[in-house]
């Protein structure tokens, strides 16, 4: 009876896929930072913190929201003592996210070849561990700070950023002053 009950529960359970780090002879012990590339932008997992496509269209360099979040995660993990080695970004790329992937790669230039990627079908649900609420709060603040830096940069150099975002760069969720 118990076995039948467990089989029934398994059939009714939400199905999903977990991305796990291969730790074989050619694998890594480094912790991945999961970045799901979608048509709308990037979701940082676990927790689903979103960096919009508009954020990715802003000024590049180390002040962009994605690079700032990656640095914040690396520092947070180092402070927590949970990472044996430096974490690395792992881009999980959906079929409709080619543009987002290209912008993410540009935003991650400082990581050079220290990243991974996996192509994920559109209908494949992904499962992640529960989010760290402290880290999630830090990332949301990091994104807001990076957006403000991007606005300042675009105002200081309007001719350089006008071609990407019309008259003036304006990231998602920003307010004109």
Secondary structure, 3 states (H helix, E strand, C coil): CHHHHHHHHHHHCCCCECCCCCCCCCCCCCCEEEEEEECCEEEEECCCEEEEHHHHCCCCCCCCHHHHHHHHHHHHHHHHCCCCCCCEEEEEEECCCHHHHHHHHHHCHHHCCCEEEEEECCCCCECCCCCCHHHHHHHHHHHHHHHHHHHHHHHHCHHHHHHHHCCCCCCCCCCCC
